[in-house]
Amino acid sequence: MNLRCLLLVCLIASAHAAPYSGPSDDLEIYLSDSGLISKISKVSQNVSDRASDLVINAMGFLGVPYRRGGSDDSGFDCSGFVRSMYEQTLGKVLPRSARDQANATEKIDKTELQPGDLVFFNTMRQTFSHVGIYVGDHKFIHSPRPGKEVKVEDMRQTYWVNRFTGARRVDNHPNSGSSKN
């Protein structure tokens, strides 16, 4: 996919994903200003089409509000966001909670992270209490907490470094539910 095609996919996905009150160029400006356009391009060149599709689809939901228990474009909590992205994009149905998602996926080392992998954090004094999707270049996309929206953050920020509890890879077989600690 070329860069224009990726951007078009992002714009279409965002228009479909959430009510959007600003001009359609706002997403393009945000992606460009934050350097995400080049990152999306690198993702499409360096990983499988399935992982690229997953990351691109997730980017289309930037700005959707956090909603406890939410799992659709009216609002997501962290695990609802991850579950929805995998189901919509890859047809893979993950468990509902972050802890169960960690238990149902393959443990990998942080140095092995690839776009589309899951990253877990201890944000509620519990291992695996928060989850996001790794997008590459030390960044992940997630639905952070009440009052916030789906966004991309850098795992190198002190807050995330201190709370990182593991990385996991979802296998490529749709609807397989094997547990791999």
LINZI-V659393 format. One record per helix or strand. SS is the DSSP state (alpha for helix, beta for strand). FROM is the first residue (numbers start at 1). LEN is the number of residues. Records with the same first field share a line. If there is no record, write none. Layout:
SS=FROM-LEN, FROM-LEN
This chain:
alpha=3-15, 25-9, 36-11, 49-11, 78-13, 98-6, 110-3, 158-6
beta=65-2, 71-2, 75-2, 106-3, 118-4, 130-7, 139-5, 149-6, 164-6
